[in-house]
Amino acid sequence: MNTYDLFKKIAFQLDPELAHTQSMKLLSHFPESLATFMGAHENLEEDEFDYSVTLKDGNIWTFPVGLAAGLDKNAEAISFFTSIPFGAIEVGTVTPKPQEGNPKPRMFRLIEEKSLLNRMGFNNEGMEKIFSNLMKGDRHGKVVGVNLGKNKTTPQEEANLDYQKLYAKFAPHCQYLVINVSSPNTPGLRDLQNIESLKEIFVALKEEREKVSTPLYLKISPDLALEDIPAIVDLADEFKLSGLIATNTTIRPDLGVGGISGGLLHEKGRVVREKVLEAMKGKPGLDLIGVGGISRFEDLMHFWKAGGRVCQVYTSFIYQGPQMLLDFKKQLAAEMRSRGVTNMNDFFQSLSAKE
Ligand SMILES: Cc1cc2nc3c(=O)[nH]c(=O)nc-3n(C[C@H](O)[C@H](O)[C@H](O)COP(=O)(O)O)c2cc1C
């Protein structure tokens, strides 16, 4: 049993949100020592392989698996998450003003299904506080993205202004930004995924993006109709986004109000990701950051074989802890060795050449 398994035995006795907030407190106060204690402090010794992936936006992920948004909403444990083998991390969702989110309880474990149900509703400390946390954290030279959302009280027709404010605040200080219009827990948010609303957001961001051009992604829901995806990809291309993040959580009213992540999302997420990858063919400026139910090395292999490059995890990290990243690394090393390659570019080429 590793240290995380022991920790999980205790944490899983607690209410999920309480376990989360207490863990975040610990991780923010003792980042380096907890990374070492969990046996997951980034191995700084020479490795025979180079796991880094350079995206089309120029960002270099040190490993093809990153941390998804929502775990470190307030950017308080950047120093911890960048000292374990995540290739990049995403903080937020941040809204302009602080907000409480939905009434508790609002986070639930579905242990058998290795899934979570949440209806947090963008609880966060707001852009000023999160900005100051972001500036304080030690990033260990890694890519840090900031995920942006509108306040619940902002009228739908003023959502653009929230994204504009947030872009202006964070663009000079992070490696990428994400427009999040795909959380099921802010009323009306997902309606902003229609082409007209998206266009308005991107038009509103134009001036700020001309001043400071930070890679910009759009995070989409797995509940979009598949036939609507190509038009969203076209729009992302037209507005010179860096790509899409697919997917956010899915709704399953039979399981409760909120968004489902983890095992129960995997299949739906995979189908959406493959649709996005297909629509991105012939669009050399766009990348997909894959997320949703990724928990096994096989899932990564599947994603890479479909043409994906980097992905993120949230729920599987809760169930497996940092050991998962070490296991992924070991399995990737074995694959690279068997293919006779030493870097990710050659690895990806070996996938398309052989299979
Ligand atoms: C408790 C919880 C809170 C989340 N909060 C956010 C959020 O604030 N912003 C966001 O873009 N995604 C959020 N997500 C979604 C994740 O980033 C991710 O897209 C989703 O969980 C699917 O990945 P997974 O199956 O690896 O968890 C949240 C997920 C969970 C479980």
The ligand as an ORCA input file, in Angstrom:
! r2SCAN-3c Opt
* xyz 0 1
  C     -15.461     18.348     -8.131
  C     -15.172     18.813     -9.530
  C     -15.071     20.184     -9.793
  C     -14.811     20.630    -11.087
  N     -14.689     21.973    -11.321
  C     -14.396     22.403    -12.568
  C     -14.214     23.770    -12.830
  O     -14.268     24.613    -11.924
  N     -13.953     24.159    -14.111
  C     -13.851     23.258    -15.136
  O     -13.595     23.651    -16.281
  N     -13.999     21.952    -14.909
  C     -14.263     21.498    -13.660
  N     -14.410     20.155    -13.440
  C     -14.340     19.235    -14.588
  C     -12.953     18.635    -14.783
  O     -11.997     19.612    -15.090
  C     -12.998     17.600    -15.930
  O     -13.304     18.251    -17.133
  C     -14.016     16.506    -15.684
  O     -14.050     16.136    -14.320
  C     -13.716     15.263    -16.518
  O     -12.452     14.733    -16.216
  P     -12.241     13.483    -15.211
  O     -13.166     12.393    -15.655
  O     -10.780     13.134    -15.334
  O     -12.593     13.973    -13.860
  C     -14.664     19.694    -12.152
  C     -14.763     18.326    -11.869
  C     -15.004     17.874    -10.592
  C     -15.096     16.385    -10.331
*
